[in-house]
Amino acid sequence: MFSNQPPVDFSRRQNRQRFAQILEKVRSEFKEKSPKRSSGPWLESVNPADPKEIVGRVRIASVDQAQEAIDRAAAFFPEWRRTPAEQRAEILIRAAGILIERRWELAAWEVFEVGKGWREADADVIEAIDYLHYYAGEMRRLAGWRQTQQLPGETNVYLYEPRGIAGIIAPWNFPLAILTGMTAAALVTGNCALMKPAEQSPMMAVHLLEILCSAGLPSDACQVLHGGGEIGAYLVRSPKIHLIAFTGSRDVGLEILRESYTHRPGQDHVKRVVCEMGGKNAVIVDADADLDEAVNYVIDSAFGYQGQKCSAASRLVLVREVHDRFLARLTEAVRGLRIGPPEDPGNFIGPVIDAEAQQRIERHIRLGKKEAKCVLAMAAPKQGYFVGPAIFSEVDPGSRLAQEEIFGPVLSVFQARNFAHALEIANNSQFALTGGIFSRSPAHIDKARKEFRVGNLYINRGITGAVVERQPFGGLKLSGIGSKAGGSDYLLQFLEPRTISENTLRHGFAPPE
């Protein structure tokens, strides 16, 4: 039976001491894990808290190398498809065991490569472990054939088969969990996988491929292609790719959908696309809410990992009766947050991922100061890609600040006349990924269940941190298409169903050849 991996309890001193030692050890390994430059283009991964510190280097794949990888996967696919589902599932289970052994080390790599805090980094690693265990179990459930109806003299069976070659295009903000989840789903269902990790987090992909191979995965079943948008676009347009699994921005996701559904010469199939495209998520605080509880959860949801989650709270809707009190308490609580390098566990706000993200977020903060009332804009360290938290009130629900996904520590606050008006504001978005309410009214909670149109609705708790199987994750509207990750129907997207019907009333048998 599946069970989720428990997080590390960093309130225990021995765990804090152990992780601090592993951070030092991993930092000493950077040069060992980073091959010296030779001819050809290289991609450098840097520490966003200190961009002068190089975390790792990987070779950038050319288009020709991408085509070679596609050809290798296509040649190996028939063998991988014939591999029993139980054998494929066992590889995932062994890989999960290796991740468990290396979880502290992998979390430390995330602190340096993508600027995650201790708990956030640990959570990403255990989510990857959960995906491996859960999808292995799900494939065992789906394997084999099922008889649809029993009829005299006839058999009718229903079964699933893999699609072919899957292009996995993953983001940097959950560099191990999301890459592992999409890749594991492709592999355990019998597809060959080509991983294209984000440019900002190549080292986590290096570790994942190493772990999968150590678990017994054939090298041609899964390959990694490092690079930028050119490589991702090549996979999407290739007539030999059968499936694209993508997590990222709305604009890139829509382009992938357009390109994937364009038929090209030599393509004998329609591509399947699994596409998760972000959010502009709202939290409602009702007039009777527990404000102490809500403040803590809103801070975690809006500013955890610097707001760099598709599930993060970027809009806060306050019912009029609590607006002033709650906004004042929230502002003072955020003002007390420490900003600095994430290897120091006392820092709540770390760096954003790179200079481009830093500049984009700062542009939105400048825009907010023109369009709305700036309640708080904290200063940030000059070294590294830091941006201080910003809170804006009196925001126009139709403004750019209210509608565009910023992907940073920026929170827009709205005042609602009543709970019905709060729901109206919350639903006024092209995105519909996560949402939350804080209320003690059974009637209002029931109304939110029916009318708050998001893929994942959270009631009286934070809106980030979905757990595999417990809270299958995925959105509505322009937040994505496809079944929810970590849910019981997710693997079906990577499979093709077949029906086989046979008349068994034979008149004798032909002799064997």
VOMARFI-994817 format. One line per field, with one value per residue (C-alpha): x, y, z; residue in three letters. Coordinates in pm, 1 decimal. Example, Ala and Ser with C-alpha at 12.3 -4.5 7.8 and 13.67 -1.06 7.14 Angstrom:
# VOMARFI-994817
u = (1230.0, 1367.0) .
v = (-450.0, -106.0) .
w = (780.0, 714.0) .
rest = (Ala, Ser) .
//
This chain:
# VOMARFI-994817
u = (0.0, 126.9, 227.7, 383.5, 742.8, 758.7, 948.9, 1257.3, 1176.1, 1415.6, 1293.5, 1520.3, 1873.2, 2043.3, 1864.9, 1972.4, 2330.9, 2327.2, 2190.3, 2435.5, 2721.2, 2579.0, 2549.3, 2921.3, 2998.3, 2789.4, 2948.1, 3288.8, 3171.6, 3087.3, 3420.1, 3408.5, 3062.0, 3152.1, 3365.5, 3629.8, 3543.2, 3636.9, 3520.6, 3150.5, 2884.6, 2840.0, 2560.6, 2662.5, 2433.2, 2492.1, 2385.8, 2112.3, 2210.5, 2567.4, 2582.1, 2963.8, 2944.3, 2913.2, 2713.6, 2770.6, 2831.4, 2664.7, 2712.5, 2439.1, 2282.9, 2269.7, 1970.3, 2165.6, 2227.4, 1859.0, 1772.5, 2022.5, 1856.9, 1512.6, 1638.3, 1792.4, 1468.5, 1265.0, 1491.5, 1470.7, 1098.4, 977.1, 1200.4, 1094.1, 727.3, 771.0, 934.8, 679.7, 506.0, 613.7, 979.2, 936.4, 763.2, 1046.4, 1296.0, 1095.8, 1083.8, 1461.1, 1510.2, 1291.6, 1511.9, 1821.7, 1651.6, 1568.8, 1935.9, 2047.0, 1761.7, 1971.1, 2236.8, 1981.2, 1802.2, 2134.3, 2194.2, 1856.8, 1944.5, 2241.5, 2109.2, 1761.3, 1768.0, 1518.1, 1505.0, 1565.8, 1205.4, 1119.2, 1417.7, 1338.3, 973.7, 1074.2, 1287.4, 1021.8, 763.3, 990.4, 1011.5, 632.8, 585.8, 813.1, 633.0, 284.2, 320.4, 483.4, 176.6, -60.8, 106.3, 70.5, -301.8, -341.2, -124.8, -266.4, -605.1, -960.9, -1256.3, -1534.7, -1830.2, -1860.9, -2035.9, -2049.6, -1802.4, -1650.5, -1386.1, -1365.8, -1070.6, -955.4, -588.8, -345.1, -25.5, 240.7, 224.1, 587.9, 841.2, 769.4, 932.5, 951.5, 988.4, 1026.7, 1054.0, 1321.6, 1101.2, 1045.1, 1357.6, 1344.6, 979.2, 812.4, 1086.8, 1070.6, 691.8, 652.9, 948.7, 845.0, 492.8, 630.8, 876.7, 660.5, 388.9, 642.2, 730.5, 1085.4, 1158.7, 1368.2, 1413.9, 1462.2, 1519.9, 1511.8, 1833.1, 1847.0, 1846.3, 2047.7, 2227.8, 1910.3, 1841.8, 2195.4, 2132.9, 1795.0, 1929.6, 2219.2, 1974.2, 1745.3, 2039.3, 2168.3, 1822.1, 1857.3, 1692.2, 1836.3, 2023.6, 1819.4, 1490.7, 1567.4, 1805.9, 1863.8, 1900.4, 2031.3, 1972.0, 1727.2, 1404.3, 1548.0, 1577.4, 1231.0, 1082.5, 1260.7, 1108.5, 762.7, 780.4, 941.9, 713.2, 870.1, 756.6, 423.6, 366.6, 474.6, 458.4, 515.1, 503.3, 574.7, 432.4, 102.2, 260.0, 503.1, 232.2, -5.9, 272.1, 346.3, -22.6, -32.6, 284.2, 204.1, -132.0, 15.2, 55.6, 395.0, 523.0, 611.7, 390.9, 143.3, -20.3, -174.5, 46.5, -87.6, -5.1, -3.3, 28.8, 33.8, 58.4, 56.5, -183.8, -288.7, -424.2, -653.4, -712.3, -1033.3, -1046.5, -1406.3, -1548.5, -1554.2, -1215.2, -951.6, -713.7, -413.7, -435.1, -495.4, -194.4, 49.4, -96.7, -113.1, 254.2, 355.8, 132.6, 233.4, 599.8, 722.0, 1000.5, 968.8, 630.0, 792.5, 525.7, 242.1, 25.1, 137.1, -109.9, -66.2, -413.7, -568.5, -939.2, -1047.4, -1411.6, -1471.1, -1517.8, -1164.9, -981.9, -800.2, -721.6, -595.7, -391.2, -217.8, -133.9, -14.4, 205.5, 376.4, 430.4, 587.7, 804.3, 965.2, 1075.9, 1449.3, 1593.1, 1918.0, 2094.0, 1885.0, 2170.0, 2101.5, 1776.3, 1692.0, 1624.3, 1265.3, 1303.0, 1577.5, 1676.6, 1462.7, 1596.7, 1794.8, 1854.8, 1570.6, 1322.5, 1460.3, 1415.9, 1065.2, 947.1, 1099.4, 916.7, 586.9, 663.7, 730.6, 406.0, 220.7, 342.4, 175.3, -146.2, -216.1, -120.5, 212.9, 166.6, 506.6, 815.3, 1108.5, 1468.1, 1675.3, 2047.3, 2236.1, 2447.0, 2252.1, 1910.8, 1707.9, 1374.9, 1205.2, 837.6, 585.2, 220.4, -23.6, -374.5, -653.6, -570.9, -802.1, -923.5, -877.6, -526.4, -206.8, -100.5, -418.0, -422.0, -63.5, 133.7, 435.4, 601.1, 761.0, 701.5, 429.4, 80.7, -218.7, -494.0, -860.3, -1150.4, -1481.5, -1825.1, -1923.2, -1839.1, -2029.3, -1835.3, -1510.9, -1585.9, -1657.5, -1316.7, -1138.9, -1295.0, -1204.7, -893.4, -795.5, -616.5, -781.6, -514.0, -537.9, -749.0, -829.4, -1075.0, -1060.1, -1406.2, -1598.7, -1930.7, -2056.9, -2277.6, -1987.5, -1762.6, -2031.7, -2075.0, -1699.4, -1694.6, -1956.6, -1859.2, -1484.2, -1376.2, -1020.3, -852.4, -735.7, -943.3, -807.4, -1024.5, -874.7, -517.7, -239.9, -285.2, 58.4, 226.6, -6.2, 86.4, 93.4, -232.4, -367.9, -421.8, -387.6, -271.4, -380.3, -585.3, -875.8, -911.5, -568.1, -390.9, -358.4, -508.1, -488.0, -550.6, -405.8, -47.8, -32.5, -386.3, -538.1, -600.3, -271.0, -97.0, -382.6, -253.7, 66.1, -119.1, -337.2, -636.0, -705.1, -998.6, -951.2, -1253.6, -1219.9, -1470.2, -1365.4, -1611.8, -1343.2, -1396.4, -1070.1, -720.3, -453.7, -142.7, 154.7, 412.2) .
v = (0.0, 347.1, 586.9, 931.6, 989.6, 1198.0, 1529.8, 1596.6, 1762.2, 2056.5, 2163.2, 1887.3, 2010.1, 1695.1, 1729.4, 2092.1, 1998.5, 1710.3, 1920.0, 2202.0, 1952.3, 1811.1, 2161.5, 2208.8, 1869.2, 1937.7, 2278.2, 2110.7, 1878.6, 2152.3, 2130.4, 1751.8, 1750.1, 2023.1, 1895.8, 2132.3, 2319.8, 2167.1, 2246.5, 2298.0, 2502.9, 2459.8, 2557.6, 2685.6, 2648.9, 2919.4, 2977.8, 3247.5, 3374.4, 3425.9, 3410.2, 3405.8, 3056.5, 2792.4, 2492.0, 2280.1, 2266.1, 2054.4, 2033.0, 2192.5, 1953.4, 2050.4, 1988.8, 1707.4, 1546.9, 1583.1, 1398.4, 1124.7, 1085.8, 1063.2, 798.6, 596.0, 612.6, 510.6, 211.3, 99.4, 157.8, -185.9, -357.5, -124.6, -170.1, -548.6, -518.8, -642.0, -368.4, -530.6, -501.4, -134.1, -69.8, -239.3, 0.6, 293.5, 133.8, 84.3, 443.6, 561.3, 364.4, 540.2, 878.3, 795.5, 713.9, 1040.1, 1268.2, 1493.4, 1539.1, 1609.1, 1864.1, 2037.9, 2057.7, 2228.3, 2489.3, 2592.4, 2540.2, 2694.2, 2885.6, 2675.4, 2693.7, 2380.8, 2268.3, 2354.9, 2158.5, 1856.1, 1869.5, 1861.9, 1551.3, 1357.5, 1449.7, 1290.5, 977.4, 972.6, 996.8, 697.3, 482.3, 594.1, 557.6, 216.8, 104.7, 261.4, 80.9, -248.8, -171.6, -87.2, -368.0, -672.1, -701.8, -689.2, -881.1, -637.6, -875.7, -1253.6, -1409.5, -1775.7, -1835.4, -1487.5, -1301.4, -923.3, -769.9, -416.5, -326.9, -37.7, 5.8, 278.2, 557.8, 576.7, 851.1, 1118.8, 1461.0, 1581.5, 1960.3, 2050.0, 2372.4, 2485.6, 2565.0, 2199.5, 2073.1, 1715.3, 1649.3, 1763.3, 1624.0, 1292.9, 1278.2, 1336.6, 1115.1, 830.4, 837.2, 805.7, 528.7, 305.4, 303.1, 173.5, 490.4, 605.4, 946.2, 1242.5, 1481.3, 1848.7, 2013.9, 2387.3, 2576.2, 2699.4, 2352.1, 2110.0, 1942.7, 1798.1, 1629.4, 1490.7, 1340.0, 1196.8, 1024.2, 884.2, 744.5, 590.3, 419.5, 294.4, 145.9, -61.2, 157.4, 91.1, 395.8, 424.1, 426.9, 769.2, 1037.7, 1398.1, 1693.1, 2014.5, 2349.1, 2628.3, 2675.2, 2552.7, 2196.4, 2198.9, 2330.6, 2060.4, 1787.9, 1941.1, 1958.4, 1621.0, 1377.0, 1092.3, 1226.3, 1085.5, 1273.2, 1599.7, 1646.8, 2011.9, 2227.7, 2598.6, 2932.4, 2992.2, 3146.1, 2858.8, 2604.5, 2749.8, 2752.5, 2386.6, 2301.6, 2481.1, 2316.4, 1970.5, 1954.8, 2061.9, 1753.5, 1718.4, 1499.4, 1150.6, 1174.0, 885.7, 987.8, 1278.3, 1392.3, 1376.4, 1682.2, 1699.0, 2067.5, 2257.3, 2633.2, 2826.7, 3035.4, 3367.7, 3221.8, 3390.4, 3343.9, 3476.7, 3577.0, 3583.0, 3809.7, 3528.1, 3375.7, 3289.8, 3576.2, 3436.9, 3114.0, 3294.5, 3528.0, 3239.4, 3043.0, 3348.0, 3425.2, 3068.8, 3058.3, 3397.7, 3425.5, 3067.8, 3006.8, 3374.1, 3315.2, 3107.2, 2838.0, 2800.2, 2734.1, 3043.1, 3300.9, 3621.8, 3768.4, 3820.9, 3903.4, 4044.1, 4084.3, 4445.9, 4374.8, 4234.3, 4421.8, 4686.1, 4464.9, 4172.6, 4383.5, 4561.2, 4232.8, 4069.0, 4364.9, 4371.0, 3995.2, 4007.6, 4301.8, 4072.5, 3812.7, 3776.7, 3794.7, 3625.2, 3312.4, 2997.7, 2796.8, 3000.2, 2848.2, 3174.5, 3338.9, 3298.5, 3488.7, 3365.5, 3467.9, 3448.4, 3217.4, 3449.6, 3805.1, 3792.2, 3694.1, 3962.6, 4232.8, 4114.1, 4115.6, 4457.7, 4592.6, 4468.1, 4628.9, 4962.2, 4916.9, 4839.9, 5162.5, 5349.0, 5144.7, 5073.3, 5163.0, 5016.2, 4894.1, 4727.2, 4700.6, 4554.5, 4618.2, 4319.1, 4232.7, 4372.9, 4063.0, 3783.5, 3775.8, 3897.0, 4079.9, 4190.2, 4105.7, 4362.5, 4405.2, 4628.7, 4729.2, 4913.6, 4706.1, 4724.6, 4364.7, 4414.8, 4562.8, 4393.5, 4359.1, 4161.4, 3953.7, 3871.6, 3586.5, 3757.6, 3449.6, 3638.2, 3770.3, 4017.8, 4010.3, 4211.5, 4281.8, 4346.8, 4456.6, 4274.7, 4397.4, 4048.7, 3683.0, 3660.8, 3960.2, 3799.7, 3489.0, 3708.8, 3877.0, 3545.3, 3389.4, 3691.7, 3535.8, 3347.6, 3103.6, 2852.5, 2643.8, 2679.5, 2888.9, 2907.7, 3043.0, 3106.6, 3095.2, 2949.0, 2968.0, 2627.0, 2805.5, 3004.3, 2698.0, 2508.1, 2800.2, 2805.8, 2432.0, 2486.2, 2824.4, 2881.5, 2747.1, 2619.1, 2284.1, 2260.8, 2435.6, 2457.9, 2547.5, 2690.2, 2595.3, 2702.8, 2668.2, 2528.9, 2196.3, 1943.8, 1588.9, 1295.0, 1091.7, 1299.0, 1611.4, 1530.4, 1853.1, 2039.8, 2334.4, 2454.0, 2727.1, 2850.8, 2678.3, 2362.8, 2057.1, 1693.3, 1485.8, 1578.5, 1485.1, 1239.1, 1118.5, 784.8, 874.7, 1053.0, 753.3, 704.5, 1007.9, 817.9, 507.6, 409.2, 180.2, -119.3, -356.6, -713.5, -929.8, -1298.3, -1558.1, -1875.4, -2115.4, -2266.1, -2567.4, -2738.7, -2594.3, -2545.1, -2753.1, -2560.7, -2455.0) .
w = (0.0, -90.8, 185.6, 159.8, 261.6, 582.5, 578.4, 786.4, 1119.5, 1122.3, 1464.6, 1598.7, 1657.5, 1531.7, 1198.3, 1165.5, 1243.9, 998.2, 713.0, 779.2, 749.2, 424.9, 280.6, 340.4, 185.9, -125.8, -171.5, -172.0, -450.5, -701.1, -881.9, -880.5, -1040.0, -1290.0, -1579.1, -1709.3, -2024.0, -2357.0, -2706.3, -2763.5, -2582.8, -2208.1, -1972.4, -1630.9, -1331.5, -1071.9, -714.3, -737.0, -391.5, -517.9, -899.6, -896.1, -746.9, -1018.9, -900.8, -1209.6, -1584.0, -1848.6, -2221.2, -2430.2, -2679.0, -3044.8, -3267.4, -3434.6, -3095.6, -3012.9, -3333.1, -3248.3, -2907.6, -3070.2, -3311.9, -3028.7, -2832.5, -3137.7, -3200.9, -2836.9, -2789.2, -2911.6, -2655.6, -2374.3, -2466.5, -2438.1, -2095.7, -1837.9, -1642.9, -1316.9, -1421.3, -1511.6, -1178.4, -989.5, -1148.6, -1012.0, -666.4, -668.4, -783.2, -494.9, -256.4, -389.9, -352.3, 8.3, 72.8, -94.7, 10.2, 233.9, -31.5, -308.2, -91.1, -33.6, -409.4, -445.6, -183.8, -396.2, -748.8, -723.0, -393.3, -198.8, 178.6, 384.2, 420.6, 61.1, -70.3, 144.1, 34.6, -331.5, -282.1, -91.4, -354.0, -615.2, -398.2, -365.9, -742.9, -800.7, -545.1, -642.7, -1018.9, -977.4, -784.2, -1034.0, -1324.8, -1143.6, -1109.1, -1479.0, -1620.2, -1796.1, -1956.8, -1829.9, -1969.6, -2050.9, -2081.7, -2058.3, -2356.8, -2467.4, -2747.9, -2740.5, -2540.7, -2519.8, -2342.9, -2271.5, -2217.7, -2218.0, -2421.1, -2423.6, -2679.8, -2790.8, -2718.8, -2459.6, -2450.4, -2089.0, -2060.2, -1693.8, -1489.0, -1244.2, -943.8, -850.1, -1023.7, -897.3, -813.6, -1135.4, -1360.6, -1174.6, -1180.0, -1552.5, -1642.8, -1411.8, -1555.6, -1907.6, -1824.5, -1607.2, -1875.2, -2127.7, -2315.7, -2381.7, -2230.4, -2342.6, -2051.4, -2127.7, -1786.7, -1729.0, -1806.1, -1445.5, -1286.6, -1502.7, -1213.3, -1064.1, -1398.0, -1398.2, -1054.4, -1156.3, -1466.2, -1264.2, -1007.7, -1270.4, -1440.2, -1104.0, -1046.9, -1364.6, -1626.5, -1975.7, -2102.3, -2421.4, -2228.5, -2082.8, -2206.6, -2105.9, -2343.5, -2188.5, -2352.4, -2407.4, -2593.1, -2921.7, -2789.6, -2637.8, -2962.7, -3160.0, -2943.4, -2971.9, -3352.6, -3412.3, -3599.9, -3400.6, -3061.9, -2948.2, -2624.0, -2462.4, -2085.9, -1997.2, -1685.1, -1720.1, -1827.6, -2002.3, -2314.5, -2366.9, -2290.0, -2547.3, -2806.6, -2728.5, -2776.6, -3111.9, -3238.8, -3102.7, -3277.3, -3611.4, -3829.4, -3997.9, -4281.6, -4161.1, -3851.9, -3823.9, -3496.3, -3307.8, -3022.5, -2669.7, -2456.8, -2077.2, -1999.3, -1666.7, -1718.2, -1393.7, -1191.1, -1042.7, -723.6, -475.1, -102.3, 54.7, 421.7, 543.7, 812.3, 1070.7, 986.6, 1246.5, 1160.5, 1348.5, 1152.3, 824.4, 860.6, 895.2, 604.9, 375.9, 441.2, 357.2, 50.7, -88.0, 8.1, 54.1, -196.4, -289.5, -450.9, -724.0, -734.8, -980.8, -674.0, -478.3, -349.1, -546.0, -475.2, -131.8, -109.1, 227.4, 324.7, 429.7, 803.0, 840.8, 565.4, 768.2, 1068.6, 863.7, 623.7, 913.4, 1088.3, 768.4, 677.4, 1015.3, 1008.6, 660.8, 764.8, 1022.5, 768.5, 715.6, 364.8, 271.9, 141.9, 194.1, 343.2, 658.3, 795.3, 969.6, 632.7, 516.0, 186.0, -44.6, -397.5, -707.8, -974.3, -1204.3, -1321.3, -1573.4, -1300.8, -1069.8, -1333.7, -1428.9, -1065.7, -1002.6, -1310.1, -1168.2, -831.8, -1005.9, -1199.0, -875.9, -719.3, -1006.0, -1025.7, -657.4, -301.4, -193.8, 162.3, 185.9, -35.7, 155.4, 61.7, -45.2, -41.8, -340.5, -397.7, -561.6, -725.4, -429.2, -434.8, -113.1, -52.6, -176.3, -75.6, -265.5, -163.1, -346.9, -654.0, -956.3, -1018.1, -1392.7, -1376.0, -1488.8, -1127.0, -1059.7, -1377.2, -1480.7, -1325.9, -1166.4, -1015.4, -731.3, -376.7, -476.2, -320.3, -442.3, -186.7, -269.0, -49.4, -101.9, 7.3, 122.2, 67.0, -261.8, -393.8, -271.1, -479.6, -779.4, -746.5, -691.2, -1001.5, -1216.1, -1369.0, -1682.2, -1452.3, -1217.7, -1048.7, -669.7, -438.1, -70.4, 181.5, 554.6, 704.7, 997.3, 816.2, 693.4, 440.0, 296.7, 288.6, 99.5, -141.2, -208.2, -278.4, -548.1, -691.5, -639.8, -978.5, -931.6, -977.4, -615.6, -350.4, 4.0, 302.6, 623.0, 527.4, 291.7, -83.7, -172.3, -101.3, -266.1, -161.7, -403.4, -396.0, -105.6, -319.0, -691.0, -854.0, -1165.7, -1283.6, -1495.6, -1760.7, -1878.5, -1590.6, -1795.5, -1955.6, -1858.4, -1551.1, -1216.3, -1129.6, -842.1, -909.9, -1004.5, -1370.4, -1445.2, -1605.5, -1852.4, -2043.9, -2120.9, -2244.1, -2539.3, -2475.9, -2699.9, -2730.5, -2862.0, -2945.8, -3043.6, -3158.6, -2972.6, -3140.7, -3363.7, -3590.7, -3512.5, -3490.9, -3753.1, -3683.0, -3543.2, -3798.9) .
rest = (Met, Phe, Ser, Asn, Gln, Pro, Pro, Val, Asp, Phe, Ser, Arg, Arg, Gln, Asn, Arg, Gln, Arg, Phe, Ala, Gln, Ile, Leu, Glu, Lys, Val, Arg, Ser, Glu, Phe, Lys, Glu, Lys, Ser, Pro, Lys, Arg, Ser, Ser, Gly, Pro, Trp, Leu, Glu, Ser, Val, Asn, Pro, Ala, Asp, Pro, Lys, Glu, Ile, Val, Gly, Arg, Val, Arg, Ile, Ala, Ser, Val, Asp, Gln, Ala, Gln, Glu, Ala, Ile, Asp, Arg, Ala, Ala, Ala, Phe, Phe, Pro, Glu, Trp, Arg, Arg, Thr, Pro, Ala, Glu, Gln, Arg, Ala, Glu, Ile, Leu, Ile, Arg, Ala, Ala, Gly, Ile, Leu, Ile, Glu, Arg, Arg, Trp, Glu, Leu, Ala, Ala, Trp, Glu, Val, Phe, Glu, Val, Gly, Lys, Gly, Trp, Arg, Glu, Ala, Asp, Ala, Asp, Val, Ile, Glu, Ala, Ile, Asp, Tyr, Leu, His, Tyr, Tyr, Ala, Gly, Glu, Met, Arg, Arg, Leu, Ala, Gly, Trp, Arg, Gln, Thr, Gln, Gln, Leu, Pro, Gly, Glu, Thr, Asn, Val, Tyr, Leu, Tyr, Glu, Pro, Arg, Gly, Ile, Ala, Gly, Ile, Ile, Ala, Pro, Trp, Asn, Phe, Pro, Leu, Ala, Ile, Leu, Thr, Gly, Met, Thr, Ala, Ala, Ala, Leu, Val, Thr, Gly, Asn, Cys, Ala, Leu, Met, Lys, Pro, Ala, Glu, Gln, Ser, Pro, Met, Met, Ala, Val, His, Leu, Leu, Glu, Ile, Leu, Cys, Ser, Ala, Gly, Leu, Pro, Ser, Asp, Ala, Cys, Gln, Val, Leu, His, Gly, Gly, Gly, Glu, Ile, Gly, Ala, Tyr, Leu, Val, Arg, Ser, Pro, Lys, Ile, His, Leu, Ile, Ala, Phe, Thr, Gly, Ser, Arg, Asp, Val, Gly, Leu, Glu, Ile, Leu, Arg, Glu, Ser, Tyr, Thr, His, Arg, Pro, Gly, Gln, Asp, His, Val, Lys, Arg, Val, Val, Cys, Glu, Met, Gly, Gly, Lys, Asn, Ala, Val, Ile, Val, Asp, Ala, Asp, Ala, Asp, Leu, Asp, Glu, Ala, Val, Asn, Tyr, Val, Ile, Asp, Ser, Ala, Phe, Gly, Tyr, Gln, Gly, Gln, Lys, Cys, Ser, Ala, Ala, Ser, Arg, Leu, Val, Leu, Val, Arg, Glu, Val, His, Asp, Arg, Phe, Leu, Ala, Arg, Leu, Thr, Glu, Ala, Val, Arg, Gly, Leu, Arg, Ile, Gly, Pro, Pro, Glu, Asp, Pro, Gly, Asn, Phe, Ile, Gly, Pro, Val, Ile, Asp, Ala, Glu, Ala, Gln, Gln, Arg, Ile, Glu, Arg, His, Ile, Arg, Leu, Gly, Lys, Lys, Glu, Ala, Lys, Cys, Val, Leu, Ala, Met, Ala, Ala, Pro, Lys, Gln, Gly, Tyr, Phe, Val, Gly, Pro, Ala, Ile, Phe, Ser, Glu, Val, Asp, Pro, Gly, Ser, Arg, Leu, Ala, Gln, Glu, Glu, Ile, Phe, Gly, Pro, Val, Leu, Ser, Val, Phe, Gln, Ala, Arg, Asn, Phe, Ala, His, Ala, Leu, Glu, Ile, Ala, Asn, Asn, Ser, Gln, Phe, Ala, Leu, Thr, Gly, Gly, Ile, Phe, Ser, Arg, Ser, Pro, Ala, His, Ile, Asp, Lys, Ala, Arg, Lys, Glu, Phe, Arg, Val, Gly, Asn, Leu, Tyr, Ile, Asn, Arg, Gly, Ile, Thr, Gly, Ala, Val, Val, Glu, Arg, Gln, Pro, Phe, Gly, Gly, Leu, Lys, Leu, Ser, Gly, Ile, Gly, Ser, Lys, Ala, Gly, Gly, Ser, Asp, Tyr, Leu, Leu, Gln, Phe, Leu, Glu, Pro, Arg, Thr, Ile, Ser, Glu, Asn, Thr, Leu, Arg, His, Gly, Phe, Ala, Pro, Pro, Glu) .
//
